[in-house]
Amino acid sequence: MYSILNNLSNQTKNIVYTFLLILLVFVFWKYRQSVGIETNRSKTTDKVTIYGETMGTTYSIISFGSEKVSLQFSIDSLLETFNKSLNTYLVDSEISTFNRDTSFTFISPYFYPVLEKSREVYTWTEGRFDPTVMPLVNAWGFGPENIKLPDSLTVKEILQTVGFSKIDFNAKEVWKLDTKTTLDFSAIAKGYGADVVSGFLSAKGFGNHFVEIGGEVRCEGINLDTGKAWKVGITDPSSSLGETKLYAAITLQDAAIATSGNYYNFREIEGVKYAHTIDPVTGYPVQHEMLSASVIARDCMTADALATAFMVAGIKKSIELIEKIPETEAVFIYLNASGEVEYYMTENIKKAVQLTPKQE
C-alpha cells in the first residue's frame, strides 16, 4: 500500500487519506453499536414505551436500554403465558383446571411461587389474605360467575370450604384437603405479573424501567428522562370513574407499590353498596373506616397481597401488622371517628411521599 501511495499525486493522496479516515470512523461507530457502548445521548433516546391489555385490565411500560428495540410482542407473549397459568376467567388455565380437580402438577413456572408467597402473606396477616376466598367472591358477584346476593346460611356453608389450610403443595404439585376448596389469585396476580415483566426487562438489559399492571407498579433503576427516581401517584379515595384525583406522589427506586381500595368496585343492591373486598374470616364484604391501603415492598407480588389484606384488616389492625412485616412500608387513608379523611404512614417512607397541597 505504501509503495502505491508514493506513486500518487499529493491531491490524490489527500483524497485517499480522507476516505480512509471516514471509513475508520464508520467502522469504529459500527463496533460501538455491536458491543452496546452507550453515548450520553443514547441514554435519553433509547426509550421504549409500551401499552397493552392483560388480566382484564391494562398495562403500561417505560424502559431504557442499550439499544432501542421493539418489546411489544415479547411482553404480550409473556403475559399470555402468565394468564394461561393463573387467570380464573380462562376455563383452560392451570388454576381453573386445579379448581375443577383435586390436584394439579405444575406446568408453567408461575403457579408454585405464587402459592409460596400466598402462604407467607397469609401467615403475616393472620389469615386476612387468603386465596381460597374465591367461592365467597363469586357468591357476592365479584367473580366470573353471576350469582345473586347470598343469605347468611349460604355464607356459612361456603365458609366451610374456605381456608388456606385446606390445600397443600410442594415444588411439583398442589392438592386439596377439601374437594370443594378453590383458589383465586386475583388479589396478587397483577403485582406478580409486574414482577415477571420487570425480571424479563432486566434480563434483556433494560435495567431502568417502570412496569404498571392495573395500577400495581414495579420500578427498577431511575427515570433517565429526569435523571431521578420514578414517581408514582396514590389515588385520592374521593375520586370517581369520571374524575381521578391525586392524593399523594411517592418516589421509588428498585421497589414496588400496590394500592387496594373500594374506589369503584362495588355492588349496589336496593340502595346498599357492597365493597369488593371480602373478609375470608366472616365471609362478608368489609365495612370499616379504611379507604385505601398502599404498600411499598421490594417486589410487587408482596405489595399486592398485603394491600388486599390491610383492606380486610382495617386501620387499627393494619398498623399493628405492618410494624411486624420485614422490608415493607405503607400509606393508609381512612376515616376518623368524626368521618374526616386522615392518613397514616410508616416512618421510613415519609421522606419519599409528597402530599398534594389539599392534603398537607
Backbone hydrogen bonds, N-H to C=O, Kabsch-Sander energy under -0.5 kcal/mol:
donor,donor_aa,acceptor,acceptor_aa,energy
5,L,1,M,-2.2
6,N,2,Y,-1.6
7,N,3,S,-0.8
7,N,4,I,-0.9
8,L,5,L,-1.6
13,K,9,S,-2.5
14,N,10,N,-2.3
15,I,11,Q,-1.8
16,V,12,T,-2.3
17,Y,13,K,-3.0
18,T,14,N,-2.5
19,F,15,I,-2.3
20,L,16,V,-2.5
21,L,17,Y,-2.4
22,I,18,T,-2.4
23,L,19,F,-2.5
24,L,20,L,-2.3
25,V,21,L,-2.3
26,F,22,I,-2.4
27,V,23,L,-2.5
28,F,24,L,-2.3
29,W,25,V,-2.2
30,K,26,F,-2.4
31,Y,27,V,-1.9
32,R,28,F,-2.2
33,Q,29,W,-1.9
34,S,30,K,-2.2
35,V,31,Y,-1.9
36,G,32,R,-0.6
36,G,33,Q,-0.6
37,I,32,R,-2.1
43,K,39,T,-1.0
44,T,41,R,-1.3
45,T,41,R,-1.5
46,D,42,S,-2.4
47,K,45,T,-2.1
48,V,63,S,-2.9
50,I,61,I,-2.5
52,G,59,Y,-2.0
54,T,57,T,-2.1
57,T,54,T,-2.5
59,Y,52,G,-2.4
60,S,212,E,-2.4
61,I,50,I,-2.7
62,I,210,F,-2.3
63,S,48,V,-2.3
64,F,208,N,-2.5
65,G,46,D,-1.5
69,V,67,E,-0.7
71,L,69,V,-0.6
75,I,71,L,-2.8
76,D,72,Q,-2.6
77,S,73,F,-2.3
78,L,74,S,-2.2
79,L,75,I,-2.6
80,E,76,D,-1.9
81,T,77,S,-2.0
82,F,78,L,-2.1
83,N,79,L,-2.5
84,K,80,E,-1.9
85,S,81,T,-0.5
85,S,82,F,-1.1
86,L,82,F,-2.0
87,N,83,N,-2.2
88,T,86,L,-0.7
90,L,87,N,-1.4
91,V,89,Y,-0.6
93,S,90,L,-1.5
94,E,84,K,-2.1
95,I,85,S,-1.8
97,T,93,S,-2.2
98,F,94,E,-2.3
99,N,95,I,-2.3
100,R,96,S,-1.4
101,D,97,T,-1.4
104,F,174,V,-2.5
106,F,104,F,-0.5
106,F,172,K,-2.3
114,V,110,Y,-1.3
115,L,111,F,-1.5
116,E,112,Y,-2.2
117,K,113,P,-2.4
118,S,114,V,-2.0
119,R,115,L,-2.3
120,E,116,E,-1.9
121,V,117,K,-2.6
122,Y,118,S,-2.6
123,T,119,R,-1.8
124,W,120,E,-2.4
125,T,121,V,-2.4
126,E,123,T,-1.2
127,G,122,Y,-2.8
128,R,125,T,-1.2
130,D,128,R,-0.6
133,V,130,D,-1.4
136,L,133,V,-1.1
137,V,133,V,-2.0
138,N,134,M,-2.7
139,A,135,P,-2.1
140,W,136,L,-1.9
141,G,138,N,-1.7
142,F,137,V,-2.6
143,G,137,V,-0.5
147,I,138,N,-0.6
147,I,145,E,-0.9
155,V,151,D,-2.2
156,K,152,S,-2.2
157,E,153,L,-2.0
158,I,154,T,-2.6
159,L,155,V,-2.3
160,Q,156,K,-0.6
160,Q,157,E,-0.9
161,T,158,I,-2.3
162,V,159,L,-0.9
166,K,163,G,-2.3
167,I,164,F,-1.3
168,D,175,W,-2.5
170,N,173,E,-2.5
174,V,104,F,-2.4
175,W,168,D,-2.9
176,K,102,T,-2.7
177,L,166,K,-3.5
178,D,166,K,-1.1
181,T,178,D,-1.9
184,D,131,P,-2.5
188,I,185,F,-1.9
189,A,185,F,-2.7
192,Y,188,I,-2.2
193,G,189,A,-3.0
194,A,190,K,-2.0
195,D,191,G,-1.7
196,V,192,Y,-2.2
197,V,193,G,-2.4
198,S,194,A,-2.3
199,G,195,D,-2.6
200,F,196,V,-1.8
201,L,197,V,-2.4
202,S,198,S,-2.4
203,A,199,G,-2.0
204,K,200,F,-1.3
205,G,202,S,-1.5
206,F,201,L,-2.7
207,G,205,G,-1.3
208,N,64,F,-1.0
209,H,207,G,-0.7
209,H,220,E,-1.8
210,F,62,I,-2.9
211,V,218,R,-2.6
212,E,60,S,-2.5
213,I,216,E,-2.6
214,G,58,T,-2.5
216,E,213,I,-2.1
217,V,257,I,-2.8
218,R,211,V,-2.6
219,C,255,A,-3.0
220,E,209,H,-2.7
223,N,228,K,-2.9
224,L,222,I,-0.9
226,T,223,N,-1.2
227,G,223,N,-2.6
228,K,223,N,-1.0
230,W,252,L,-1.7
232,V,250,I,-2.7
234,I,248,A,-3.2
235,T,233,G,-0.5
236,D,245,K,-3.0
239,S,236,D,-2.4
240,S,243,E,-2.6
243,E,240,S,-0.5
245,K,243,E,-0.6
247,Y,234,I,-3.1
248,A,234,I,-1.4
249,A,354,Q,-2.6
250,I,232,V,-3.0
251,T,352,A,-2.4
252,L,230,W,-2.9
255,A,219,C,-1.2
256,A,297,A,-3.0
257,I,217,V,-2.3
258,A,295,V,-1.9
260,S,293,A,-2.4
262,N,291,L,-0.9
266,F,264,Y,-1.2
267,R,274,Y,-2.2
269,I,267,R,-0.5
269,I,272,V,-2.5
272,V,269,I,-1.8
274,Y,267,R,-3.4
275,A,273,K,-0.6
276,H,265,N,-1.4
278,I,276,H,-0.7
279,D,284,Y,-2.6
283,G,279,D,-2.9
286,V,277,T,-2.6
291,L,333,I,-2.8
292,S,333,I,-1.9
293,A,260,S,-2.6
294,S,331,V,-2.6
295,V,258,A,-2.8
296,I,329,E,-2.7
297,A,256,A,-1.9
298,R,327,E,-0.5
303,A,299,D,-1.5
304,D,300,C,-2.8
305,A,301,M,-2.0
306,L,302,T,-2.3
307,A,303,A,-2.2
308,T,304,D,-1.6
309,A,305,A,-2.1
310,F,306,L,-2.6
311,M,307,A,-1.4
312,V,308,T,-1.3
313,A,309,A,-2.3
314,G,310,F,-2.0
318,S,314,G,-2.2
319,I,315,I,-2.1
320,E,316,K,-1.6
321,L,317,K,-2.5
322,I,318,S,-2.9
323,E,319,I,-1.1
324,K,321,L,-1.8
325,I,321,L,-0.7
325,I,322,I,-0.6
328,T,325,I,-0.8
329,E,296,I,-2.5
331,V,294,S,-2.6
332,F,344,Y,-2.9
333,I,292,S,-2.5
334,Y,342,E,-2.6
335,L,289,E,-2.0
336,N,340,E,-2.9
339,G,336,N,-2.2
342,E,334,Y,-3.2
344,Y,332,F,-2.4
346,T,330,A,-1.9
349,I,346,T,-1.3
350,K,346,T,-0.6
350,K,347,E,-1.0
352,A,349,I,-1.3
353,V,349,I,-0.7
353,V,350,K,-1.0
354,Q,249,A,-3.2
355,L,353,V,-0.5
356,T,247,Y,-2.1
359,Q,356,T,-1.7
360,E,356,T,-1.2
